[in-house]
Amino acid sequence: MEKTKTVFRVKKNDEVKVIAGKEKGKSGRVLRVDQEKARVLVEGVNLVKKALKKKKQNDRGGIAEVEAALHISNVKIVCRKCGPVRTGYKLENGKKVRFCKKCGEVV
């Protein structure tokens, strides 16, 4: 049985705000979207400490803070006028574009 692909409205480089979880209220830019796991990586949000090994002899290992992925349902796209909003799709000049459901502006 073949899995159906879910289409997500959040894309790379979108400005998003976290609406649930321990990072609630923080915002940032989307660095990566994982379609299979339904997760997003947001810049500067959900930082975790990760142990890094030495790659080369002159390279330093140690503990670094890196972003961990959040579930896609825990973030909302931020409109320039309204803040965090739901988005929809519409045709504009023959192109499919995302728009803010509050003010109607193209996101």
C-alpha positions in Angstrom: 0.0 0.0 0.0 1.4 3.4 -1.0 1.6 6.3 1.4 0.0 9.5 0.4 2.2 12.6 0.5 0.9 15.3 2.9 1.3 18.9 1.6 2.6 21.4 4.2 2.0 25.1 4.0 5.3 25.9 5.8 8.3 26.3 3.5 12.0 27.0 3.8 12.9 30.6 4.7 9.4 31.3 6.1 9.1 33.4 9.2 7.3 31.3 11.8 6.2 31.5 15.5 6.1 28.5 17.9 2.6 28.1 19.3 3.0 25.1 21.5 5.6 23.3 23.7 8.5 24.5 25.8 9.6 27.0 23.2 6.1 28.7 22.9 6.2 32.3 21.8 9.6 32.2 20.1 10.0 33.0 16.4 12.5 32.4 13.7 13.2 31.5 10.1 12.7 27.9 8.8 16.0 26.3 7.9 14.7 22.9 6.8 11.4 21.0 6.4 11.3 17.2 6.8 8.3 16.0 4.8 8.5 12.4 5.9 8.6 13.1 9.6 6.4 16.3 9.5 9.1 18.3 11.3 10.7 21.7 10.8 14.1 23.2 11.9 13.7 26.8 13.1 16.7 29.1 13.5 17.5 29.9 17.1 14.6 27.8 18.5 14.7 24.5 20.5 18.4 24.6 21.1 19.9 21.4 22.5 23.5 20.5 23.6 25.2 18.0 21.3 28.5 16.3 21.8 30.8 16.6 18.8 33.7 14.3 18.0 37.0 15.4 16.5 36.9 15.0 12.8 40.6 15.8 12.1 43.6 16.0 14.3 43.6 19.8 14.4 39.8 20.0 14.8 38.3 20.6 18.2 35.5 18.4 19.5 33.3 19.4 22.5 29.7 20.3 23.3 27.8 22.6 20.9 24.3 24.0 20.9 22.3 23.1 17.8 18.7 23.5 16.8 16.5 20.4 17.2 13.4 19.8 15.0 9.9 20.8 16.1 6.7 19.2 14.9 5.1 21.2 12.0 1.8 21.5 13.9 3.5 23.5 16.6 4.4 26.4 14.3 2.4 29.1 12.5 3.4 31.3 9.6 3.8 35.0 10.6 2.1 37.6 8.4 3.8 41.0 8.3 0.6 42.8 9.2 -1.3 40.4 11.5 1.3 38.1 13.2 0.8 34.3 13.4 -2.0 33.3 11.1 -3.5 30.5 9.1 -2.8 30.5 5.4 -4.7 29.5 2.3 -4.0 29.2 -1.4 -5.4 31.2 -4.3 -4.7 31.8 -7.9 -3.2 35.2 -8.7 -2.1 36.0 -12.3 -2.2 32.2 -13.1 0.1 31.4 -10.2 -0.7 29.6 -7.0 0.2 31.8 -4.0 -0.3 31.6 -0.2 -2.3 34.3 1.5 -3.1 35.4 5.0 -6.6 34.3 6.1 -7.0 37.4 8.3 -6.1 40.3 6.0 -5.8 38.6 2.6 -2.3 39.7 1.9 0.0 37.4 -0.1 2.6 35.8 2.3 
